[in-house]
Amino acid sequence: MYCPDPFAETRPEILRALIQRYPLATLVSVGANGLEANHIPLYLAPDEGPQPVLQGHVARANPLWREVSPDNEVLVIFQGPQHYISPSWYATKAETGKVVPTWNYAVVHAYGRLHVRDDPAWVRQQMVALTAQQENGFTLPWRVEDAPQDFTERLIQQVVGIEIPISRWVGKWKVSQNQPLCNRDSVVAHLAQQKQPDSEAMAEYVLVGLKGGKRDHP
């Protein structure tokens, strides 16, 4: 990924926060037909070892777990907030006219070798962990245990667990850091006027940059 220094984010706590907030990943691997991309929610396990670990599961019918080579790394992409930025939003447009459209976004790229975990007990534990993360904050959070056990056991047999110890990861936070302060202020103001979830999330990221540091959220 092309990533100029002003946009680079390498702090583990910031990368971890984005993954937890936006867990639906694009997993890129090399299969029998060349490059393959699968869209899979992945759980970032608690930091208990020397390297972060992503955990998930795929349908047993998905060829990914059979075709991926244990000797080759896969690329896992987590997409955070993104938004089109109109040149008309820049304060300097009225002064010089030297402005062009752009796109703001935050992403994390993680690399590692994929390990297959064809173990029903492991898959259940992974499902419980991911569900608890996503249900956190709901008034009545759903739990895997709420469904009949024979029903969930039958479904678990239809999937295969995957685990990816992360060998390296990097984030790219392109959130108007390359613009003068007046333009960043005006971008935040115009994003607020859009009143859309993506607009609010991106305004949050730009605001954090205005406060002097990049984080997942204030």
KAGI-V529817 format. One record per residue. N is the residue number from 1. RES is the residue in one small letter. PHI is phi in degrees with one decimal (none if undefined). PSI is psi in radians with two decimals (999 if undefined). Layout:
BEGIN
n=N res=RES phi=PHI psi=PSI
n=N res=RES phi=PHI psi=PSI
END
This chain:
BEGIN
n=1 res=m phi=none psi=2.22
n=2 res=y phi=-69.6 psi=2.18
n=3 res=c phi=-147.9 psi=1.62
n=4 res=p phi=-58.2 psi=2.62
n=5 res=d phi=-51.3 psi=-0.71
n=6 res=p phi=-62.4 psi=-0.38
n=7 res=f phi=-99.9 psi=-0.11
n=8 res=a phi=-75.3 psi=2.39
n=9 res=e phi=-129.0 psi=2.07
n=10 res=t phi=-121.1 psi=-0.06
n=11 res=r phi=-70.1 psi=2.13
n=12 res=p phi=-55.8 psi=-0.68
n=13 res=e phi=-66.4 psi=-0.53
n=14 res=i phi=-76.2 psi=-0.74
n=15 res=l phi=-63.5 psi=-0.75
n=16 res=r phi=-61.2 psi=-0.73
n=17 res=a phi=-63.9 psi=-0.71
n=18 res=l phi=-66.3 psi=-0.74
n=19 res=i phi=-60.7 psi=-0.73
n=20 res=q phi=-68.9 psi=-0.55
n=21 res=r phi=-81.0 psi=-0.55
n=22 res=y phi=-129.8 psi=1.27
n=23 res=p phi=-77.7 psi=-0.17
n=24 res=l phi=-73.0 psi=1.99
n=25 res=a phi=-106.6 psi=2.70
n=26 res=t phi=-102.3 psi=1.97
n=27 res=l phi=-99.5 psi=2.00
n=28 res=v phi=-103.8 psi=2.21
n=29 res=s phi=-141.5 psi=3.00
n=30 res=v phi=-106.6 psi=2.09
n=31 res=g phi=-117.7 psi=-2.83
n=32 res=a phi=-63.5 psi=-0.47
n=33 res=n phi=-104.6 psi=0.35
n=34 res=g phi=94.0 psi=-2.52
n=35 res=l phi=-65.9 psi=2.35
n=36 res=e phi=-128.2 psi=2.54
n=37 res=a phi=-127.7 psi=2.19
n=38 res=n phi=-119.2 psi=2.52
n=39 res=h phi=-108.1 psi=1.93
n=40 res=i phi=-137.8 psi=2.26
n=41 res=p phi=-70.2 psi=2.28
n=42 res=l phi=-122.4 psi=2.50
n=43 res=y phi=-101.4 psi=2.20
n=44 res=l phi=-87.8 psi=1.89
n=45 res=a phi=-63.3 psi=2.66
n=46 res=p phi=-53.2 psi=2.55
n=47 res=d phi=-75.0 psi=1.50
n=48 res=e phi=-111.7 psi=-0.14
n=49 res=g phi=-128.0 psi=-2.92
n=50 res=p phi=-73.1 psi=-0.30
n=51 res=q phi=-144.0 psi=2.60
n=52 res=p phi=-64.4 psi=2.66
n=53 res=v phi=-133.0 psi=2.26
n=54 res=l phi=-97.0 psi=2.43
n=55 res=q phi=-131.4 psi=2.51
n=56 res=g phi=-166.5 psi=-2.91
n=57 res=h phi=-151.3 psi=2.70
n=58 res=v phi=-131.3 psi=2.80
n=59 res=a phi=-60.4 psi=2.45
n=60 res=r phi=-58.4 psi=-0.50
n=61 res=a phi=-76.2 psi=-0.23
n=62 res=n phi=-72.9 psi=2.15
n=63 res=p phi=-70.0 psi=-0.16
n=64 res=l phi=-50.1 psi=-0.89
n=65 res=w phi=-70.7 psi=-0.37
n=66 res=r phi=-88.2 psi=-0.58
n=67 res=e phi=-92.7 psi=-0.45
n=68 res=v phi=-66.7 psi=2.38
n=69 res=s phi=-84.8 psi=2.31
n=70 res=p phi=-68.1 psi=-0.19
n=71 res=d phi=-91.8 psi=-0.23
n=72 res=n phi=-110.4 psi=2.49
n=73 res=e phi=-77.0 psi=2.66
n=74 res=v phi=-106.9 psi=2.81
n=75 res=l phi=-111.9 psi=2.24
n=76 res=v phi=-117.8 psi=2.15
n=77 res=i phi=-112.2 psi=2.19
n=78 res=f phi=-110.7 psi=2.13
n=79 res=q phi=-98.9 psi=2.06
n=80 res=g phi=-87.8 psi=-2.69
n=81 res=p phi=-66.1 psi=2.63
n=82 res=q phi=-147.6 psi=2.62
n=83 res=h phi=-163.1 psi=2.45
n=84 res=y phi=-68.3 psi=2.41
n=85 res=i phi=-117.1 psi=1.99
n=86 res=s phi=-78.5 psi=2.44
n=87 res=p phi=-63.2 psi=-0.39
n=88 res=s phi=-70.5 psi=-0.21
n=89 res=w phi=-81.7 psi=-0.24
n=90 res=y phi=-81.2 psi=2.34
n=91 res=a phi=-62.6 psi=-0.55
n=92 res=t phi=-75.4 psi=-0.13
n=93 res=k phi=-57.8 psi=-0.75
n=94 res=a phi=-70.4 psi=-0.40
n=95 res=e phi=-86.2 psi=-0.80
n=96 res=t phi=-124.0 psi=-0.44
n=97 res=g phi=74.2 psi=-0.02
n=98 res=k phi=-88.7 psi=1.23
n=99 res=v phi=-138.5 psi=2.64
n=100 res=v phi=-139.4 psi=2.81
n=101 res=p phi=-66.0 psi=2.75
n=102 res=t phi=-154.1 psi=3.14
n=103 res=w phi=-131.1 psi=2.24
n=104 res=n phi=-96.4 psi=2.52
n=105 res=y phi=-164.4 psi=2.86
n=106 res=a phi=-135.0 psi=2.26
n=107 res=v phi=-139.6 psi=2.74
n=108 res=v phi=-124.9 psi=2.29
n=109 res=h phi=-109.4 psi=2.20
n=110 res=a phi=-123.2 psi=2.48
n=111 res=y phi=-123.1 psi=2.56
n=112 res=g phi=174.7 psi=2.94
n=113 res=r phi=-88.7 psi=2.39
n=114 res=l phi=-87.6 psi=2.26
n=115 res=h phi=-112.6 psi=2.37
n=116 res=v phi=-87.6 psi=2.33
n=117 res=r phi=-121.5 psi=1.42
n=118 res=d phi=-85.6 psi=1.22
n=119 res=d phi=-141.1 psi=1.91
n=120 res=p phi=-55.6 psi=-0.66
n=121 res=a phi=-66.2 psi=-0.71
n=122 res=w phi=-65.7 psi=-0.76
n=123 res=v phi=-61.6 psi=-0.75
n=124 res=r phi=-61.0 psi=-0.77
n=125 res=q phi=-60.6 psi=-0.71
n=126 res=q phi=-66.0 psi=-0.71
n=127 res=m phi=-64.0 psi=-0.72
n=128 res=v phi=-61.8 psi=-0.78
n=129 res=a phi=-65.1 psi=-0.83
n=130 res=l phi=-65.9 psi=-0.72
n=131 res=t phi=-63.4 psi=-0.75
n=132 res=a phi=-61.5 psi=-0.69
n=133 res=q phi=-62.6 psi=-0.78
n=134 res=q phi=-77.5 psi=-0.50
n=135 res=e phi=-86.3 psi=-0.20
n=136 res=n phi=-57.6 psi=2.25
n=137 res=g phi=98.9 psi=-0.27
n=138 res=f phi=-72.3 psi=2.60
n=139 res=t phi=-62.0 psi=-0.76
n=140 res=l phi=-125.2 psi=1.41
n=141 res=p phi=-62.4 psi=2.35
n=142 res=w phi=-81.6 psi=2.50
n=143 res=r phi=-122.9 psi=2.68
n=144 res=v phi=-56.7 psi=-0.62
n=145 res=e phi=-67.2 psi=-0.22
n=146 res=d phi=-73.1 psi=-0.39
n=147 res=a phi=-88.8 psi=2.68
n=148 res=p phi=-57.2 psi=2.39
n=149 res=q phi=-62.1 psi=-0.70
n=150 res=d phi=-64.6 psi=-0.54
n=151 res=f phi=-68.3 psi=-0.85
n=152 res=t phi=-68.9 psi=-0.63
n=153 res=e phi=-62.9 psi=-0.66
n=154 res=r phi=-66.6 psi=-0.70
n=155 res=l phi=-68.7 psi=-0.66
n=156 res=i phi=-62.6 psi=-0.58
n=157 res=q phi=-65.0 psi=-0.32
n=158 res=q phi=-92.8 psi=0.05
n=159 res=v phi=-129.1 psi=2.91
n=160 res=v phi=-131.1 psi=2.38
n=161 res=g phi=-78.8 psi=2.60
n=162 res=i phi=-132.3 psi=2.60
n=163 res=e phi=-140.4 psi=2.35
n=164 res=i phi=-129.7 psi=1.71
n=165 res=p phi=-66.2 psi=2.21
n=166 res=i phi=-80.1 psi=2.09
n=167 res=s phi=-84.1 psi=-0.54
n=168 res=r phi=-161.2 psi=2.64
n=169 res=w phi=-149.6 psi=2.69
n=170 res=v phi=-150.2 psi=2.56
n=171 res=g phi=-114.5 psi=2.67
n=172 res=k phi=-126.3 psi=1.99
n=173 res=w phi=-108.5 psi=1.64
n=174 res=k phi=-99.1 psi=1.54
n=175 res=v phi=-130.8 psi=0.86
n=176 res=s phi=70.3 psi=0.34
n=177 res=q phi=-63.6 psi=-0.42
n=178 res=n phi=-85.8 psi=0.07
n=179 res=q phi=-100.8 psi=2.65
n=180 res=p phi=-64.2 psi=2.81
n=181 res=l phi=-54.9 psi=-0.71
n=182 res=c phi=-62.8 psi=-0.63
n=183 res=n phi=-72.4 psi=-0.66
n=184 res=r phi=-65.0 psi=-0.70
n=185 res=d phi=-61.3 psi=-0.76
n=186 res=s phi=-71.3 psi=-0.56
n=187 res=v phi=-63.1 psi=-0.78
n=188 res=v phi=-60.3 psi=-0.77
n=189 res=a phi=-62.5 psi=-0.75
n=190 res=h phi=-72.0 psi=-0.62
n=191 res=l phi=-61.3 psi=-0.70
n=192 res=a phi=-62.2 psi=-0.55
n=193 res=q phi=-72.6 psi=-0.35
n=194 res=q phi=-71.0 psi=-0.52
n=195 res=k phi=53.5 psi=0.77
n=196 res=q phi=-121.2 psi=2.64
n=197 res=p phi=-54.6 psi=-0.76
n=198 res=d phi=-65.6 psi=-0.62
n=199 res=s phi=-65.5 psi=-0.78
n=200 res=e phi=-64.1 psi=-0.74
n=201 res=a phi=-64.3 psi=-0.75
n=202 res=m phi=-68.8 psi=-0.68
n=203 res=a phi=-58.4 psi=-0.65
n=204 res=e phi=-61.8 psi=-0.78
n=205 res=y phi=-66.7 psi=-0.72
n=206 res=v phi=-66.0 psi=-0.69
n=207 res=l phi=-61.3 psi=-0.70
n=208 res=v phi=-60.9 psi=-0.70
n=209 res=g phi=-63.5 psi=-0.64
n=210 res=l phi=-65.7 psi=-0.49
n=211 res=k phi=-84.0 psi=-0.03
n=212 res=g phi=103.0 psi=0.24
n=213 res=g phi=-165.6 psi=2.63
n=214 res=k phi=-98.1 psi=2.13
n=215 res=r phi=-138.0 psi=3.00
n=216 res=d phi=-70.2 psi=-0.65
n=217 res=h phi=-160.6 psi=2.77
n=218 res=p phi=-62.2 psi=999
END
